Amino acid sequence: MERDISDSELSDDGSYASVNYPDDYYQEGLDPYEDIECEQEPHLPNVISVHQECSIPTSSDENHYPHKRALDSSSMESPQLKIPKLAIPSSTERKTLSKQPWKTEKDPDEAPANLKFAPARQPGVQLEDPSCESTPLDLFKLFFSKTTVETICDNTNKQAAINIKNGKKYKWEDVTIVEFYKFIGLVLFIGQLKLNKLIDYWRNLSIFSVLSPNALMSRDRYRVIARNIHLSDPGEAAVNYRTKKSFDCDRLFRIKPLMNEICHACRSNYHPRKNLSIHERLVPLNAKKGLLADSQTKSINRDFKMFVLTDSSNGYTVDCVIFSDKATFPNGYGMAYDAVMSLMRPSFLGSGYHLYLDNFFSSPKLFKDLLVLKMGACGTMLEGRRGFPRSEENALTKKSPRGSLRWMREGSLLFVKWKDTREVSTASTIHQAYEGETIQKGVKNKDGSWTRKSVPLPTPVMAYNKRRGSSRVSDQLIQYFSVQQKMMRWYQRLFYHFVDIATTNSFLIHRELRKESGNEPMTHQAYIETLTAQLCGVPLSEEAPSKTRKSRHTPITVAVVKTDGSEVNQRKPCQQCTEVRKLRMKGHHQIQKKMSPHLKESLTLHRSHHSPKSQSLQLHLQ
């Protein structure tokens, strides 16, 4: 059933305005348009298009039902909405909404028509000369170019002048492009070396002192730059803020300049391969107020919802859009639908792409509309989504064994249910239901024991696990060396996240270039360390200077003393000579004169019976 628009959702010219929903729906993984059902909902007209002129009926019309809001917490006349955990319809609705039975893996399924892969550009890195050796700094400047940094510096200097005029007391010198690159280098340095407090990086006279920050920038200078970072023109931002209660207010105005530059760089420097993924990325915010000052939701630890398009082969962030908590649905089909359609643009991508989604984004209407654009889709799907088959004939039950499979096809759209530890529902426009794949799973026997058996694995489930898992590589790389810091302003939080995106994407481009040239790429950590050193303008490692130690051996003049050898007579008699030859000799000179040849060969006996001083005897006789 289509959702209808209330009078308050229409602007003066009849266009579609914004509908506000609380965060509880999105925390549960639900989309208000796709999952929420109203009690006692009468039959109403279809959704009004964005560009369609409409006439609002008056209350005097006989057959007029008042337009309903999907949710309005301030209105007492709004219908009570159900917010189920998974929004699964009742059994009576299942029986009446679908008469087609579910099929099993034994029933053959016809393969869908293959979509011809026709990308708008050659997939891969899009550089003028890919064979040219690029340093990490060169790749990073593809995203944070000198023009982009110059704009940030100008806006930051303007913001600092305004703060000083308003009574802020600190020393300020206009930040330059070179200095701001050093600032970003210190941001990356702090992201790699974790300390408890920011001031610990500038601690002096301690065994925990860090040498690099002090040599690059003072603590006060770093903090004053971080405090005054401004991404848009402060004067224009103030004008936009005055219209915050009107529909003309741009909620993301403060980050628009940098966001547009980063997204354009992500799209222009790389073209994705065939398999794509869209997922939600939450940017944490620790602030008293969120993106919208008039938000009625909880104001602590709110997150920004960023929807990211990534290449499933390597995790490259191709494009992204940011939605506030109170999102505007221009197409009238929900935030998830709008996010996907705004990212999957044939004019940029081309056609024939395969998109993998989780159950927050997936819906039958979305999959069908993507197919019209010649793009396939596959993903998990909630059973409560509008258009999902609701039939109990031959359906899975709680007693169905592990590995049981059910599928149903409605034209080009395939629905599959699979029993694992729980029931998994998927949909696809690019796969068959079952192509003979199996997987080893633990199955419980009647006696309570467990054995591993081969159970059928639906093709959409196998493809989803393979492609969707690799799409999280981007998030993992960002989390390893994230530069997020505790800031009071929401746009500064997003600035640090854009630094994370630029750093990760530049590393992935470096890895792609090295693979194409047949060279071994750097590790992620080595790349970040090299980039940090190049941004700061210092060598990555320096050879320690050799420490020259003054010699304590000073030669002195001694007198030459001549001896007659009589001092050696103080030695004890040779025990070997006394016992064997009955000779009683003292000193080396006497032994040398009286020793026979056969006795010289038995010097080992002398060594075993004499003290260490007698070892010099052997050397003297030889």
Long-range contacts (C-beta under 8 A, 24 or more apart in sequence): 1-41, 1-43, 1-386, 2-44, 2-46, 2-47, 3-33, 3-47, 3-70, 3-332, 4-44, 4-45, 4-47, 4-67, 4-68, 5-47, 5-48, 5-67, 5-332, 6-66, 6-67, 6-68, 6-69, 6-72, 7-56, 7-67, 8-69, 8-72, 9-67, 9-69, 10-48, 10-54, 10-56, 11-247, 14-53, 14-54, 14-55, 14-56, 15-50, 15-51, 16-48, 16-49, 16-50, 16-329, 16-330, 16-332, 17-247, 17-328, 18-247, 18-326, 18-327, 18-328, 18-329, 19-69, 19-70, 19-71, 19-328, 19-329, 20-71, 20-72, 20-326, 21-70, 21-71, 21-326, 21-327, 22-71, 22-73, 22-296, 22-297, 23-297, 23-298, 23-302, 23-325, 24-83, 25-83, 26-305, 26-335, 28-83, 28-85, 29-359, 29-360, 29-382, 30-83, 30-87, 30-360, 30-382, 31-334, 31-335, 31-336, 31-337, 31-360, 31-363, 32-70, 32-71, 32-334, 33-70, 33-329, 33-332, 33-333, 33-334, 33-337, 34-334, 34-336, 34-337, 34-363, 34-382, 34-385, 34-386, 35-84, 35-87, 35-382, 35-384, 35-385, 36-70, 36-71, 36-81, 36-82, 36-83, 36-87, 37-81, 37-82, 37-87, 37-89, 38-68, 38-70, 38-79, 38-80, 38-81, 39-79, 39-80, 39-81, 39-82, 40-79, 41-68, 41-79, 44-68, 47-332, 48-332, 49-332, 50-330, 50-331, 50-332, 73-296, 84-384, 86-382, 86-383, 86-384, 87-382, 87-383, 87-384, 87-385, 88-382, 88-383, 88-384, 89-383, 89-384, 89-390, 91-392, 93-390, 94-390, 94-391, 94-392, 95-390, 95-391, 95-392, 97-390, 97-391, 98-389, 98-390, 98-391, 99-391, 99-393, 100-389, 100-391, 100-393, 100-408, 100-410, 101-391, 101-393, 101-394, 101-408, 102-389, 102-391, 102-393, 102-394, 102-395, 102-396, 102-406, 102-407, 102-408, 102-417, 103-394, 103-406, 103-407, 103-408, 103-433, 104-394, 104-404, 104-405, 104-406, 104-407, 105-405, 105-407, 105-433, 105-434, 105-456, 107-407, 109-407, 109-409, 109-414, 109-432, 109-433, 109-434, 110-409, 110-432, 111-432, 112-412, 112-414, 112-429, 112-430, 112-431, 112-432, 113-412, 115-351, 115-352, 115-354, 115-374, 115-375, 115-376, 115-430, 116-351, 116-352, 116-374, 117-274, 117-350, 117-351, 117-352, 117-353, 118-350, 118-351, 118-352, 119-271, 119-272, 119-349, 119-350, 119-352, 119-353, 120-271, 120-347, 120-348, 120-349, 120-350, 121-271, 121-350, 122-271, 123-271, 123-272, 123-273, 123-274, 124-270, 124-271, 124-273, 124-512, 124-516, 125-269, 125-270, 125-509, 125-512, 125-513, 125-516, 126-268, 126-269, 126-270, 126-271, 127-269, 127-513, 130-513, 130-516, 131-517, 134-510, 134-513, 135-530, 135-534, 136-506, 136-507, 136-510, 136-522, 136-527, 136-530, 136-531, 136-534, 137-531, 137-534, 137-535, 139-506, 139-507, 139-509, 139-510, 140-502, 140-503, 140-506, 140-531, 140-535, 142-265, 142-269, 142-506, 142-509, 143-261, 143-262, 143-265, 143-266, 143-269, 143-501, 143-502, 143-505, 143-506, 144-184, 144-499, 144-502, 145-261, 145-265, 146-177, 148-258, 148-261, 149-177, 149-180, 149-181, 150-177, 151-257, 151-261, 152-180, 152-229, 152-230, 152-231, 152-258, 153-177, 153-180, 155-230, 155-231, 155-232, 155-233, 155-234, 155-257, 156-180, 156-225, 156-228, 156-229, 156-230, 158-230, 158-233, 158-234, 158-235, 159-228, 159-229, 159-230, 159-234, 160-224, 160-228, 162-234, 163-228, 170-220, 170-224, 171-220, 171-224, 172-224, 172-228, 175-225, 178-537, 179-217, 179-225, 180-225, 181-535, 181-537, 182-216, 182-217, 182-535, 182-536, 182-537, 183-217, 183-222, 183-225, 183-226, 184-499, 184-535, 185-216, 185-531, 185-532, 185-533, 185-534, 185-535, 185-536, 185-537, 186-213, 186-216, 186-217, 186-222, 186-536, 187-483, 187-485, 187-496, 187-499, 188-481, 188-483, 188-499, 188-503, 188-528, 188-531, 188-532, 188-535, 189-213, 189-532, 189-536, 190-483, 190-485, 191-481, 191-482, 191-483, 191-484, 191-528, 192-481, 192-525, 192-528, 192-529, 192-532, 198-223, 198-485, 212-536, 212-538, 215-538, 216-536, 216-538, 226-485, 226-487, 226-492, 229-492, 229-495, 230-254, 230-491, 231-255, 231-256, 231-257, 231-258, 231-491, 231-495, 232-256, 232-257, 244-293, 244-294, 245-294, 251-291, 251-292, 251-324, 252-291, 252-322, 252-324, 254-491, 255-322, 255-491, 255-494, 255-495, 258-495, 258-498, 259-322, 259-494, 259-498, 262-498, 262-501, 262-502, 263-319, 263-320, 265-502, 266-316, 266-317, 266-318, 266-319, 266-320, 266-501, 266-505, 267-318, 267-319, 267-348, 269-505, 269-509, 270-311, 270-316, 270-318, 270-505, 270-508, 270-509, 270-512, 272-309, 272-311, 272-316, 272-318, 272-349, 272-353, 273-311, 273-312, 273-313, 274-352, 274-353, 274-354, 275-311, 275-312, 275-313, 275-353, 275-354, 275-356, 275-467, 276-309, 276-310, 276-311, 276-312, 276-318, 276-344, 276-353, 276-354, 276-355, 276-356, 277-309, 277-310, 277-312, 277-355, 277-356, 277-357, 277-467, 277-468, 277-470, 277-471, 278-307, 278-308, 278-309, 278-310, 278-339, 278-340, 278-343, 278-344, 278-355, 278-357, 278-361, 279-307, 279-308, 279-310, 279-358, 279-471, 279-472, 279-475, 280-305, 280-306, 280-307, 280-308, 280-360, 281-306, 281-307, 281-308, 281-320, 281-475, 282-306, 283-493, 283-494, 283-497, 284-484, 284-493, 285-490, 285-493, 286-486, 286-487, 287-487, 287-488, 287-489, 287-490, 287-493, 288-488, 289-490, 290-324, 290-325, 290-490, 291-324, 291-325, 291-490, 292-324, 292-325, 292-326, 295-325, 295-326, 297-325, 304-490, 304-493, 304-494, 306-497, 307-339, 307-340, 307-343, 308-474, 309-343, 309-344, 310-471, 310-474, 312-356, 312-467, 312-468, 312-470, 312-471, 313-470, 314-470, 314-473, 314-508, 314-511, 314-512, 315-470, 315-471, 315-472, 315-473, 315-474, 315-475, 315-476, 315-477, 315-504, 315-508, 316-474, 316-505, 316-508, 316-509, 317-474, 317-501, 317-504, 317-505, 319-343, 319-348, 320-501, 322-494, 333-365, 333-366, 334-363, 336-360, 336-361, 336-363, 336-366, 337-361, 337-363, 337-365, 337-366, 340-366, 340-370, 341-366, 341-369, 344-370, 344-373, 344-375, 346-373, 346-374, 346-375, 349-375, 351-375, 352-376, 354-378, 354-430, 354-467, 355-379, 356-463, 356-464, 356-467, 356-468, 356-471, 358-468, 359-425, 362-427, 363-387, 364-388, 364-413, 364-427, 367-413, 367-427, 367-428, 367-429, 368-412, 368-413, 368-429, 370-429, 371-412, 371-413, 371-429, 376-428, 376-429, 376-430, 377-427, 377-428, 377-429, 377-430, 378-426, 378-427, 378-428, 378-429, 378-430, 378-431, 378-460, 378-463, 378-464, 378-467, 379-426, 379-427, 379-428, 379-464, 379-468, 380-424, 380-425, 380-426, 380-464, 381-415, 381-425, 381-426, 381-427, 382-425, 383-425, 388-415, 388-425, 388-427, 389-415, 396-423, 401-443, 402-441, 402-442, 402-443, 402-444, 402-455, 403-441, 403-443, 403-453, 403-455, 403-456, 403-457, 405-433, 405-434, 405-456, 405-458, 407-433, 407-434, 407-458, 409-433, 414-460, 416-458, 416-460, 416-461, 418-457, 418-458, 418-461, 424-461, 426-458, 426-460, 426-461, 426-464, 427-460, 428-459, 428-460, 428-463, 431-459, 431-460, 431-463, 432-459, 433-458, 433-459, 433-460, 434-458, 434-459, 435-459, 437-462, 474-504, 477-504, 477-507, 477-508, 477-524, 478-504, 480-524, 480-525, 481-524, 481-525, 481-528, 503-528, 503-531, 506-531, 565-589, 574-606, 575-609, 575-610, 576-605, 576-606, 576-609, 588-616, 588-617, 588-620, 588-621, 591-617, 591-621, 592-620, 592-621, 595-621
